[in-house]
Amino acid sequence: MATYIVTGGAGFIGSHLVDRLMENDQEVLVIDDLSSGKERYLRRWEGHERFTFSQQKLEDLTTIPHGFTDAKAIFHLAALPSVRVGIDHPDVQWEKNVVATYHLLKAVKKAEIPYLLFSSSSTVYGDPQTLPTPETHLLEPISIYGSTKVACESLISGFAHTFDLRALVFRFANIMGPRVNHGVVYDFVRKLEETPEKLEILGDGTQNKSYLHVSDLLDGIFTVFEAFQENGEAFEVYNIGNEGRTTVMRIAEIVSEEMGLTPEFHTTGGVKGGRGWKGDVKEMLLDITKITTMGWSPKYSSEEAIRRTARMLAEGGAGP
């Protein structure tokens, strides 16, 4: 049994990671300030002898909690994930993403935790010149959110090459699955619950991106981490996404089908060539050659991940 720390462990992706670790008989400490995470996502582990929860802001973190300084690795998923938040509150996004990561890295260095795994984003590439986009592509984010992820990657690289730390960075596509609480599929379900006869689509509907099921995401992370422990460098980066992509208009059709509705679609037209909002990357498809050569491939296609998520939300509702 090993000990792992998960920041943002009460969030959508983080809680699934906690489930995976606990189901594999590991000891887990979750650090989450619950600003967006939900305690109910972790309820099944309350009182378990191998599970500990610490409600804490990473921006205020100075040391790893007592009893967990011998952790094998820390999965850093805590962040303010909305691109749109960065438009009105860039200072908040900076604090929650970059300042928090810096304080965490100092605590990790002090505790001498050997491995750190970081959830970055496809938004670091901005509007890529190449599709599918490889890890070696220029990083030119077009949103505050994307720029904070680039800053975090740089901090982690600096710490990994300067101190006794080995770090993995994963640049996520759009992640789907149970407990998803933001994003286009979630938004469409909520809108149709309120107004079943029509659906507003931000942008022109042609935005075309890659979607990955959370179970495939975790399989990929652990596949890479296992190999990384054997022969990895101080700092490595992996794209993790799907081989195909899906337009926003097609997502609207899938969600409507799963809800048994035939609404009228109304596009807003969007900004800057049909984007949903400022900073919205209109086309995204990650080159996943590097990670697939390690034996991983997604079980669900982009459209299947969307459909399974839409069905789950339609059956259970997309309430807060």
C-alpha positions in Angstrom: 0.0 0.0 0.0 1.3 3.4 -1.0 0.1 6.9 0.1 -1.1 9.4 -2.5 -2.3 13.0 -2.2 -4.9 14.4 -4.5 -5.5 18.2 -4.7 -9.0 19.0 -6.1 -10.1 15.5 -5.1 -13.7 16.6 -4.5 -14.0 17.7 -8.1 -15.3 15.9 -11.1 -12.0 14.3 -12.3 -10.4 14.3 -8.9 -13.1 12.3 -7.2 -12.9 9.6 -9.9 -9.1 9.5 -9.3 -9.8 9.1 -5.6 -12.2 6.2 -6.3 -9.6 4.5 -8.5 -6.9 4.8 -5.8 -9.1 3.7 -3.0 -10.4 0.7 -5.0 -6.8 -0.3 -5.5 -6.2 -0.4 -1.7 -4.1 2.8 -1.6 -4.1 5.4 1.2 -5.4 8.8 0.0 -5.3 12.3 1.3 -7.6 14.8 -0.4 -6.9 18.5 -0.2 -9.8 20.6 -1.5 -11.2 24.0 -0.5 -14.6 23.0 -1.8 -14.9 26.2 -3.8 -16.2 24.1 -6.7 -15.8 20.5 -5.5 -18.6 18.6 -3.8 -18.3 16.6 -0.6 -20.9 14.2 -1.8 -18.6 13.0 -4.5 -16.4 11.5 -1.7 -19.2 10.3 0.6 -18.6 6.6 0.0 -15.1 7.0 1.6 -16.1 8.9 4.7 -14.8 7.2 7.8 -12.6 4.8 5.8 -9.3 4.2 7.6 -7.3 4.7 4.4 -9.1 8.0 3.5 -8.4 11.5 4.9 -10.0 14.8 3.8 -8.5 18.2 4.4 -10.5 21.3 3.5 -7.8 23.8 2.8 -6.8 26.5 0.2 -3.7 25.7 -1.6 -2.9 29.4 -1.8 -2.4 29.3 2.0 -0.6 25.9 2.1 2.8 26.0 3.8 3.4 22.3 4.6 2.0 18.9 3.7 -0.3 17.8 6.5 1.3 15.7 9.2 1.4 12.0 8.5 1.5 12.4 4.7 5.0 13.7 4.1 6.0 10.1 3.1 3.5 10.1 0.2 4.7 8.4 -3.0 3.1 11.0 -5.3 0.8 14.0 -5.4 -1.8 14.4 -8.1 -2.4 18.1 -8.6 -5.8 18.6 -10.1 -7.0 21.6 -8.1 -7.7 24.6 -10.3 -10.4 27.2 -11.3 -11.2 25.5 -14.6 -13.5 27.9 -16.4 -12.1 29.8 -19.4 -14.9 32.4 -19.0 -14.1 33.2 -15.4 -10.7 34.5 -16.5 -12.4 37.3 -18.5 -14.0 39.0 -15.5 -11.8 37.7 -12.7 -8.2 37.1 -14.0 -6.8 37.8 -10.6 -8.9 35.0 -9.0 -7.8 32.6 -11.7 -4.2 33.6 -11.2 -4.4 33.0 -7.4 -6.3 29.7 -7.7 -4.1 28.2 -10.4 -0.6 29.7 -10.4 -0.1 31.0 -6.8 -1.7 27.8 -5.5 0.6 25.7 -7.6 3.7 27.6 -6.4 2.8 27.1 -2.7 2.1 23.4 -3.4 5.5 23.0 -5.0 7.3 24.5 -2.1 5.4 22.2 0.3 6.2 19.2 -2.0 9.9 20.2 -2.0 10.0 20.5 1.8 8.4 17.1 2.2 10.6 15.5 -0.4 7.7 13.8 -2.2 9.3 12.2 -5.2 6.5 12.5 -7.9 4.0 15.1 -9.0 1.4 14.6 -11.7 -0.3 17.8 -13.0 -3.5 18.2 -14.9 -2.9 20.8 -17.7 -5.1 21.5 -20.6 -5.3 21.6 -24.4 -5.9 25.4 -24.0 -2.1 25.9 -23.6 -1.8 25.6 -27.4 -4.3 28.4 -28.2 -5.3 28.3 -31.9 -2.8 25.6 -33.0 -1.2 25.8 -36.5 -1.2 22.0 -36.6 -4.0 19.5 -36.1 -3.6 17.0 -34.5 -1.4 19.1 -32.2 1.8 17.5 -30.8 3.3 18.2 -27.5 6.2 20.0 -29.2 3.8 22.7 -30.7 4.3 26.3 -29.7 2.4 27.3 -26.6 0.4 30.4 -27.3 -2.8 30.5 -25.2 -5.6 32.8 -26.1 -7.3 32.7 -22.6 -6.2 33.7 -19.1 -7.0 30.1 -18.1 -4.7 28.7 -20.7 -2.0 31.1 -19.7 -2.2 30.0 -16.1 -1.7 26.4 -17.2 1.4 27.4 -19.1 2.7 29.2 -16.1 2.0 26.2 -13.9 3.8 23.9 -16.3 6.8 26.2 -16.3 6.9 26.3 -12.5 6.7 22.6 -12.3 9.5 22.2 -14.9 11.7 24.6 -12.9 11.2 22.7 -9.7 11.6 19.3 -11.3 14.9 20.3 -12.9 16.2 22.2 -9.9 15.2 19.9 -7.0 14.8 16.2 -6.4 11.3 16.0 -8.0 10.1 14.1 -11.0 7.0 15.5 -12.7 4.4 14.5 -15.3 2.2 17.0 -17.1 -0.9 15.8 -18.9 -2.6 18.1 -21.3 -6.3 17.1 -21.2 -8.8 17.3 -24.0 -12.4 18.0 -22.8 -13.3 15.3 -20.2 -16.7 13.7 -20.0 -18.4 11.3 -17.6 -20.3 11.0 -14.3 -20.2 14.0 -12.0 -19.3 16.4 -14.8 -20.5 19.8 -13.6 -19.5 22.2 -16.3 -18.9 22.3 -20.1 -21.1 22.1 -23.2 -22.9 18.8 -22.5 -23.8 19.9 -18.9 -24.9 23.3 -20.1 -27.1 21.9 -22.9 -28.9 19.5 -20.5 -29.5 22.3 -18.0 -30.9 24.6 -20.7 -33.2 21.9 -22.1 -34.5 21.0 -18.6 -35.5 24.6 -18.3 -36.7 25.2 -21.9 -37.3 21.9 -23.7 -38.6 23.5 -26.9 -35.4 25.5 -27.8 -31.7 25.3 -27.3 -29.3 28.3 -27.4 -25.9 27.4 -28.8 -23.1 29.8 -28.0 -21.0 30.5 -31.1 -21.9 29.4 -34.6 -22.1 25.7 -33.7 -19.1 24.7 -35.9 -16.6 24.6 -33.0 -15.0 21.2 -33.3 -13.1 19.6 -30.5 -12.0 16.3 -28.9 -13.8 14.7 -25.9 -12.5 11.9 -23.7 -14.3 9.8 -21.1 -12.9 10.1 -17.6 -12.4 6.4 -17.3 -10.1 6.5 -20.3 -8.3 9.5 -18.9 -7.5 7.6 -15.7 -6.3 4.6 -17.6 -4.0 6.8 -19.6 -2.6 8.6 -16.5 -1.8 5.4 -14.7 -0.3 3.7 -17.8 2.2 6.6 -18.2 2.9 6.9 -14.5 3.8 3.2 -14.2 6.3 3.5 -17.1 7.6 6.9 -15.8 8.6 5.4 -12.5 10.9 2.9 -14.3 12.7 5.2 -16.8 11.2 8.7 -17.0 13.0 12.0 -17.2 12.8 14.7 -14.6 9.9 16.4 -16.5 7.7 14.9 -19.2 4.6 16.1 -21.0 1.8 14.0 -22.6 -1.3 14.9 -24.5 -4.3 12.8 -23.6 -7.4 13.0 -25.7 -9.3 11.1 -28.4 -8.5 10.3 -32.0 -11.6 12.1 -33.3 -13.6 15.2 -32.5 -17.2 16.4 -32.5 -18.8 19.7 -33.4 -21.0 21.7 -30.9 -23.9 21.3 -33.3 -23.5 17.5 -33.3 -23.4 17.6 -29.5 -26.6 19.5 -29.4 -28.2 16.8 -31.5 -26.8 14.0 -29.3 -28.1 15.7 -26.1 -31.5 16.3 -27.6 -31.7 12.6 -28.7 -30.8 11.4 -25.3 -33.4 13.6 -23.7 -36.1 12.6 -26.2 -36.5 16.2 -27.4 -36.7 17.9 -30.7 -35.9 21.5 -29.8 -35.2 24.4 -32.3 -31.5 25.2 -32.3 -30.5 28.9 -32.1 -26.9 29.9 -32.5 -25.7 33.2 -31.0 -23.2 33.7 -33.8 -20.4 34.1 -31.2 -17.3 36.2 -31.3 -14.2 36.3 -33.5 -15.3 33.9 -36.2 -17.9 31.9 -34.4 -16.3 31.2 -31.0 -18.6 30.8 -28.0 -16.8 33.5 -26.0 -13.5 35.3 -25.9 -10.7 32.8 -25.3 -12.7 29.9 -26.7 -10.5 27.7 -28.9 -12.6 26.9 -32.0 -10.8 23.7 -33.1 -8.9 21.3 -31.0 -7.5 17.8 -31.7 -4.5 16.6 -29.7 -1.9 14.4 -31.3 -1.9 11.4 -28.9 0.8 9.4 -30.7 3.2 9.7 -27.8 0.9 8.2 -25.2 -0.6 5.5 -27.5 2.9 4.1 -28.2 2.9 3.2 -24.5 0.0 0.8 -25.0 -2.9 3.1 -24.1 -5.8 3.9 -26.3 -9.3 5.2 -25.4 -12.1 2.7 -25.2 -14.8 5.3 -26.1 -14.8 7.6 -29.1 -15.3 11.3 -28.7 -19.0 10.9 -29.7 -19.5 7.9 -27.4 -18.0 9.8 -24.4 -20.5 12.6 -25.2 -23.5 10.3 -25.6 -22.8 8.4 -22.4 -22.5 11.6 -20.4 -25.6 13.1 -22.0 -27.6 10.0 -21.1 -26.3 10.0 -17.5 -27.2 13.7 -17.1 -30.6 13.3 -18.8 -31.5 10.4 -16.4 -30.2 12.0 -13.3 -30.7 15.7 -14.1 -28.0 18.4 -14.3 -28.9 20.3 -11.2 -26.2 21.8 -9.0 
